[in-house]
């Protein structure tokens, strides 16, 4: 009968291991969903900004109409205003950060007015 008690212990160990693994997977899936939603929000904001600049629309009116409060807060945190529309024949987009002009390349590198690299545009933010 000793073998049966050993099997019960082994079963309990395996069950606990699977339960722990399952909870780890659930946590990781939540984090992946959260990151994915943030990426979608950032892309939506970029698209609205480009449309507003290209069509000469008022960004404030558009963001009130099409963005949620969370998305509006994320947009205002960035404090980035794209001044020129992104066209295929332009090499750089002019952006304004805290009333200073900078230039954003298609490869997401940020330059100052003296053509010096000052940062990188990543995940909706400029990293200096």
N, C-alpha and C positions, 0 to 999 in steps of 0.2 A: 504493500500500500504506500510505501515511501515514494515510489515513482509518481504516483498520482499527486501527492502534495507538491513535488518538485515541478510537475507540469502546471499546476495551479499558480505557483510562484512565477514561473516563466510566462504564463499567460498574462498575469497581472503586470509584469515588467513590460511586456510587449504592448499591452493596452495603454499603459501610461506613456510609453514612448510615442505611440501613434497620436495620442491626444495632445501631447506637447508639440509634436511636429505639426499637427493640424492647426493649433492655435498660432504657431509661428507663421504658417502659410496665410492665415486669415489676416494677421497684422501686416504682412508684406503686401497683400492684395489691397488693403485699405490705403497704404502709402502710395502704391502704384496708381490707384484711382485718383487720389488727391493730386499727385504730380501731373497726371494726364489732364485733369480738369484745369489746373493752373496754366498748363501749356495752351489749352484750347482758349482760355480767357485772354491770354496774352496775344494770341494770333487774331482773335476777334477784335481786340482793341487796335492792333496794328492795321488791320483791314479797314476798320472804320476811320482811322486817322488818314490813311491814304485816300480813301474815297472822299472824305471831307476836303482834303487839300486838292485833289484832282478835279472835283466838281464845284469847288468854291462854296461848300456848305458850312454852316455854323456847327462846329463840333459840340458845343454845349447843348444845342437843341437835339442833335442826333444821339448823344450819349444819354440824355434823359429819356428819349423815346425807345432806344434799343438795348441799353445796358442795365444790368441789375445794380443794386447798391454796392455789392461786393466788387463788381467789375469797375464801377465808377471810382471807388476808393483805390483800387489797384492802379488805375489810370492816373489819378491825382498824385499818388506816391511817386511815380516815375518822374514827374515834372519835365517831360520831354515833349517838345512841340516840333513836329516835322513841318518845315516851312515849304519845302519844294516837293512836288510829287515825284514818286519813284517811276521814272520812265526808262524804257529799254536803252535809250541812247545816252542817259546820264551816268556818269561814273560815280559821283558822290551825291549824297543827300545832305542838305543843310539842316542841322538840328540846333535847337536853342536849349541850353541848360542854364538855369539861373541867370538869364539875360546875357549869356555869352554864346557866341556862335562857334559851332564845331561842325565837322564834316564826317559823315558815316559812309564807308565804302560798302560795296556789295558783299565783300567778304567779312563784314561786321567789325571792321577796325575803325576806331574813332581817331580823327586827327584834329589838331588845333589849327588856328589861322596861319601858323608858320609851317604847316605841313609836317608837324612832328606827331608821332604816334603817342597818344595820351591814354588810350584805353581800348577795351573790347566790349562790344555789345553782346550780352549773353543772358538768356532767360528773361528778356524784357527789361534788363537793367544795364547800365553802363558801369563796367568795372574799371576804375582808374588804376 
